[in-house]
Amino acid sequence: MASESYEWSCFAAQQSAEKAVKAVFEKHGKQAWGHTVSLLLGELSRSAGVPPELIEKAKILDKYYIPARYPNGFESGAPVDFFIRTEAEQAIDDAAEIIEFCRDQID
């Protein structure tokens, strides 16, 4: 965020949430496959009672997995041309909520 790399901030937020969710799987001795945070949380909701609003936030983060990283994620231009500060701020906030939920599951 400080360097105004909003596309990277969005991607890093998605990755942070993904790794936190996968840590919960590890804690329970389960394997987690894929990178879709909302689907991973959905799998956890069977045993961990994931709030539906967290899954909704994860769906937003999931949209940052590819377009924020790859130059062909948009018809033209680069990711840096499309991501804005408010998206990055929201992505970071959403990831923080998911991380906190996961932290509570591990402790």
Secondary structure, DSSP 4 states (H G I P E B T S, - for coil): -TT--HHHHHHHHHHHHHHHHHHHHHHTT----SS-HHHHHHHHHHHH---HHHHHHHHHHHTTTTTTT-TTSSSSS-GGGT--HHHHHHHHHHHHHHHHHHHHHH-
